[in-house]
Amino acid sequence: MQQEFLHGGGARTGRKMMSEWCPVAKVYDPLKAGSIDGTDVEPHDKAVWRAMLARYRTNKGVTGDPHLTLFIARLNPQTSEEKLQEVFSKFGDIRRVRLVRDIVTGFSKRYAFIEYKEERSVNRAWRDASKLVVDQYELFVDFEQERTLQGWIPRRLGGGQGGKKESGQLRFGGRDRPFRKPINLTSMMPPSRSADRWEETSMREERQRDRDATQELDREHGRWRERKNDWDRGNDWNDRGHNKRKRDSKCHRERSRERDSNRDEKRQRDSYRDGE
């Protein structure tokens, strides 16, 4: 869908998409739910493929008004129906509490459905009970979606919303992880240019940036070579000075030996004359 911004009708498509954008899904689409901003055109994991191919039908055994029902998740495995009744009854009169349990073991699956008698009670619980701590567990509270959101696919079939980051199967469009607003590329285009012209200009600017970077690299390389040459010349002068000092020292030693030799010869001549 993002490609439509850059081709024919991109401006109209972009404006329409941004005006219709909503952080919470109104219709469940597994492909959009698997995308952080709802603009992906291909599924990024196998679970999305499985959800797209699934043919899920709502459980007919579920009764009650779906618009008065809350979905409670991330429960403590030890939390009971009585505890949920006690905690959520302060938001209004409860008609029914259904804690989902394993059909074989009877253990809690850590999520439940609570049906209220009045709509204002549902809204109050949805607003105030989110992230409420019960039995040392922080709860997740949202409206029921199985019977209210068109096209709903549960987590066990690759759908659902939320999910763990470690699994890589994050689902967006719900309260836990709403869609992020997509980048509106049309707002970045000058109004007097078409999408193709804007794309061509962007490519030309990118090529110019590459050339500038190459020239800067060449200049840096030249400065490095100049510093290296200066360093080499400095070492050469140092070597010359060292050799000159060595030569001077050798000449000084030779002159010193010559003076000492002449002094000894003079002393011998003087002593010879005195003896005569």
VEXDREN-2710 file (C-alpha; in Angstrom, 1 decimal):
% VEXDREN-2710
k/r/px/py/pz
1/MET/0.0/0.0/0.0
2/GLN/2.9/2.3/0.6
3/GLN/3.9/2.0/-3.0
4/GLU/0.7/3.7/-4.0
5/PHE/2.0/6.9/-2.5
6/LEU/4.7/7.1/-5.2
7/HIS/2.7/6.3/-8.3
8/GLY/-0.4/7.4/-10.1
9/GLY/-3.1/8.6/-7.7
10/GLY/-0.7/8.6/-4.8
11/ALA/-1.8/12.0/-3.4
12/ARG/-5.5/11.0/-3.4
13/THR/-4.7/7.5/-2.0
14/GLY/-2.5/9.0/0.7
15/ARG/-5.1/11.6/1.8
16/LYS/-7.9/8.9/1.9
17/MET/-5.7/6.5/3.8
18/MET/-4.7/9.1/6.4
19/SER/-8.2/10.3/6.9
20/GLU/-9.5/6.7/7.4
21/TRP/-6.7/5.6/9.6
22/CYS/-7.6/4.4/13.1
23/PRO/-5.3/3.0/15.8
24/VAL/-7.9/0.3/16.7
25/ALA/-9.0/-2.2/14.1
26/LYS/-12.7/-1.9/13.0
27/VAL/-12.6/-5.1/10.9
28/TYR/-10.1/-7.9/11.7
29/ASP/-7.7/-8.5/8.8
30/PRO/-4.8/-11.0/9.8
31/LEU/-2.5/-9.3/7.3
32/LYS/-3.1/-5.8/8.7
33/ALA/-3.0/-7.1/12.3
34/GLY/0.4/-8.6/11.6
35/SER/1.7/-5.2/10.4
36/ILE/2.7/-2.4/12.8
37/ASP/0.9/0.3/10.8
38/GLY/-1.5/-1.9/8.8
39/THR/0.2/-1.3/5.5
40/ASP/2.0/-4.6/4.8
41/VAL/1.2/-6.4/1.6
42/GLU/2.8/-9.7/2.5
43/PRO/2.7/-11.7/5.8
44/HIS/5.9/-11.7/7.8
45/ASP/5.4/-15.0/9.6
46/LYS/3.6/-18.4/9.1
47/ALA/1.0/-17.6/11.7
48/VAL/-0.4/-14.8/9.6
49/TRP/-0.6/-17.2/6.7
50/ARG/-2.5/-19.7/8.9
51/ALA/-4.9/-17.0/10.0
52/MET/-5.6/-15.9/6.4
53/LEU/-6.4/-19.4/5.4
54/ALA/-8.5/-20.2/8.5
55/ARG/-12.3/-20.5/8.4
56/TYR/-13.3/-19.7/11.9
57/ARG/-16.9/-19.7/13.1
58/THR/-18.0/-18.1/16.3
59/ASN/-18.7/-20.5/19.1
60/LYS/-22.5/-20.9/19.2
61/GLY/-22.4/-22.1/22.8
62/VAL/-21.4/-18.6/24.0
63/THR/-24.4/-16.7/25.3
64/GLY/-25.0/-13.2/26.6
65/ASP/-24.8/-9.8/25.1
66/PRO/-21.4/-9.3/23.5
67/HIS/-21.6/-5.5/23.8
68/LEU/-21.9/-5.8/27.6
69/THR/-19.1/-8.3/27.9
70/LEU/-15.4/-7.7/28.9
71/PHE/-12.4/-9.8/28.1
72/ILE/-10.0/-10.3/31.0
73/ALA/-6.6/-11.8/30.3
74/ARG/-3.2/-12.4/32.0
75/LEU/-4.8/-13.7/35.2
76/ASN/-3.0/-15.5/38.0
77/PRO/-3.5/-19.3/37.5
78/GLN/-4.9/-19.4/41.0
79/THR/-7.5/-16.6/40.5
80/SER/-11.0/-18.0/40.9
81/GLU/-14.5/-16.9/39.7
82/GLU/-15.3/-15.7/43.2
83/LYS/-12.2/-13.4/43.2
84/LEU/-13.2/-11.9/39.8
85/GLN/-16.7/-11.4/41.0
86/GLU/-15.4/-9.6/44.1
87/VAL/-13.0/-7.3/42.1
88/PHE/-15.2/-6.4/39.2
89/SER/-18.5/-6.0/41.0
90/LYS/-17.4/-2.6/42.2
91/PHE/-17.7/-1.2/38.7
92/GLY/-21.4/-2.3/38.4
93/ASP/-23.8/-5.2/38.6
94/ILE/-22.5/-8.4/37.1
95/ARG/-24.7/-10.8/35.2
96/ARG/-22.2/-13.6/34.6
97/VAL/-18.6/-14.5/35.2
98/ARG/-17.0/-17.2/32.9
99/LEU/-13.5/-18.3/33.7
100/VAL/-12.2/-20.4/30.8
101/ARG/-10.7/-23.7/32.0
102/ASP/-9.0/-26.6/30.3
103/ILE/-11.6/-29.2/29.5
104/VAL/-9.3/-32.1/30.6
105/THR/-7.4/-30.8/33.6
106/GLY/-9.8/-28.1/34.8
107/PHE/-6.9/-25.7/35.2
108/SER/-7.5/-22.0/34.4
109/LYS/-6.3/-20.8/31.0
110/ARG/-5.8/-17.4/32.6
111/TYR/-8.5/-15.5/30.8
112/ALA/-12.2/-14.9/31.5
113/PHE/-15.3/-13.1/30.3
114/ILE/-17.5/-10.9/32.5
115/GLU/-20.9/-9.8/31.4
116/TYR/-22.5/-6.7/33.0
117/LYS/-26.1/-5.6/33.2
118/GLU/-25.5/-2.0/32.1
119/GLU/-23.4/-0.4/29.4
120/ARG/-22.1/2.3/31.7
121/SER/-20.7/-0.5/34.0
122/VAL/-18.9/-2.0/31.1
123/ASN/-17.4/1.3/30.1
124/ARG/-16.3/2.1/33.6
125/ALA/-14.6/-1.3/34.1
126/TRP/-12.9/-1.0/30.7
127/ARG/-11.6/2.5/31.7
128/ASP/-10.6/1.8/35.3
129/ALA/-9.7/-1.9/35.5
130/SER/-7.0/-2.0/32.8
131/LYS/-3.6/-2.9/34.4
132/LEU/-5.4/-3.6/37.7
133/VAL/-3.3/-5.9/39.9
134/VAL/-5.2/-9.0/41.2
135/ASP/-3.3/-11.8/43.0
136/GLN/0.0/-10.1/42.1
137/TYR/-0.8/-10.2/38.4
138/GLU/-1.4/-7.1/36.2
139/LEU/-4.6/-7.7/34.2
140/PHE/-5.4/-6.8/30.6
141/VAL/-9.0/-5.7/30.1
142/ASP/-10.7/-5.1/26.7
143/PHE/-14.1/-5.4/25.1
144/GLU/-15.0/-8.8/23.7
145/GLN/-14.0/-9.1/20.1
146/GLU/-15.0/-12.6/19.0
147/ARG/-18.6/-11.6/18.4
148/THR/-18.2/-7.9/17.8
149/LEU/-15.2/-7.6/15.5
150/GLN/-15.9/-8.8/11.9
151/GLY/-13.5/-11.4/10.6
152/TRP/-12.1/-12.2/14.0
153/ILE/-9.5/-15.1/14.1
154/PRO/-8.4/-16.3/17.6
155/ARG/-4.7/-16.6/18.6
156/ARG/-4.7/-20.4/18.3
157/LEU/-5.3/-20.1/14.6
158/GLY/-2.7/-17.5/14.1
159/GLY/-4.8/-14.4/14.7
160/GLY/-5.6/-12.5/17.9
161/GLN/-4.0/-9.3/19.0
162/GLY/-1.1/-8.5/21.3
163/GLY/1.4/-11.3/21.7
164/LYS/4.9/-11.6/23.1
165/LYS/7.8/-9.8/21.4
166/GLU/10.1/-12.8/21.8
167/SER/7.8/-15.0/19.7
168/GLY/7.8/-12.4/16.8
169/GLN/4.0/-12.9/16.4
170/LEU/2.9/-9.5/17.5
171/ARG/-0.6/-8.5/16.5
172/PHE/-1.6/-4.8/16.2
173/GLY/-4.9/-2.9/16.0
174/GLY/-6.1/-3.5/19.6
175/ARG/-5.9/-1.8/22.9
176/ASP/-2.6/-3.5/23.9
177/ARG/-0.8/-2.7/20.7
178/PRO/-2.6/-0.1/18.5
179/PHE/-1.6/0.6/14.9
180/ARG/1.1/3.2/14.5
181/LYS/0.2/6.0/12.1
182/PRO/1.8/5.3/8.7
183/ILE/4.2/7.8/7.2
184/ASN/2.3/10.1/4.9
185/LEU/4.7/10.4/2.0
186/THR/2.4/12.8/0.2
187/SER/2.9/15.5/2.9
188/MET/6.7/15.4/2.0
189/MET/6.1/16.2/-1.7
190/PRO/6.0/19.7/-3.0
191/PRO/2.5/20.5/-4.1
192/SER/3.6/21.6/-7.6
193/ARG/5.4/18.4/-8.5
194/SER/4.0/15.0/-9.4
195/ALA/4.9/11.8/-7.6
196/ASP/7.2/10.7/-10.4
197/ARG/9.0/14.0/-10.5
198/TRP/9.4/13.9/-6.7
199/GLU/10.9/10.4/-6.8
200/GLU/13.3/11.4/-9.5
201/THR/14.4/14.5/-7.5
202/SER/14.9/12.3/-4.5
203/MET/17.2/9.9/-6.4
204/ARG/19.2/12.8/-7.9
205/GLU/19.7/14.2/-4.4
206/GLU/20.8/10.8/-3.1
207/ARG/23.4/10.5/-6.0
208/GLN/24.7/14.0/-5.1
209/ARG/25.1/13.0/-1.5
210/ASP/27.1/10.0/-2.6
211/ARG/29.3/12.1/-4.7
212/ASP/29.9/14.6/-1.9
213/ALA/30.7/11.7/0.4
214/THR/33.2/10.4/-2.1
215/GLN/34.9/13.8/-2.5
216/GLU/35.1/14.2/1.2
217/LEU/36.8/10.8/1.5
218/ASP/39.3/11.8/-1.2
219/ARG/40.1/15.0/0.6
220/GLU/40.6/13.2/3.8
221/HIS/42.9/10.7/2.1
222/GLY/44.9/13.6/0.6
223/ARG/45.3/15.3/4.0
224/TRP/46.5/12.0/5.4
225/ARG/49.1/11.7/2.7
226/GLU/50.3/15.2/3.4
227/ARG/50.7/14.5/7.1
228/LYS/52.6/11.3/6.2
229/ASN/55.0/13.1/3.9
230/ASP/55.6/15.8/6.6
231/TRP/56.4/13.0/9.0
232/ASP/58.7/11.3/6.6
233/ARG/60.6/14.6/5.9
234/GLY/60.9/15.2/9.6
235/ASN/62.4/11.8/10.2
236/ASP/64.8/12.4/7.3
237/TRP/66.0/15.7/8.9
238/ASN/66.4/14.0/12.2
239/ASP/68.5/11.3/10.6
240/ARG/70.7/13.9/9.0
241/GLY/71.2/15.8/12.2
242/HIS/72.1/12.6/14.0
243/ASN/74.7/11.6/11.4
244/LYS/76.2/15.1/11.6
245/ARG/76.5/14.9/15.4
246/LYS/78.2/11.5/15.0
247/ARG/80.7/12.9/12.5
248/ASP/81.4/16.0/14.7
249/SER/82.0/13.7/17.7
250/LYS/84.4/11.5/15.8
251/CYS/86.4/14.6/14.6
252/HIS/86.6/15.9/18.1
253/ARG/88.0/12.6/19.4
254/GLU/90.6/12.5/16.7
255/ARG/91.7/16.1/17.4
256/SER/91.9/15.3/21.1
257/ARG/94.1/12.3/20.5
258/GLU/96.3/14.4/18.2
259/ARG/96.8/17.1/20.8
260/ASP/97.5/14.5/23.5
261/SER/100.1/12.9/21.2
262/ASN/101.8/16.2/20.5
263/ARG/101.8/17.1/24.2
264/ASP/103.5/13.8/25.0
265/GLU/106.2/14.3/22.3
266/LYS/107.0/17.8/23.6
267/ARG/107.2/16.5/27.2
268/GLN/109.7/13.8/26.1
269/ARG/111.9/16.4/24.2
270/ASP/111.9/18.7/27.2
271/SER/113.0/15.9/29.6
272/TYR/115.7/14.9/27.1
273/ARG/117.1/18.4/27.1
274/ASP/117.1/18.7/30.9
275/GLY/119.1/15.4/31.1
276/GLU/121.8/16.8/28.9
END
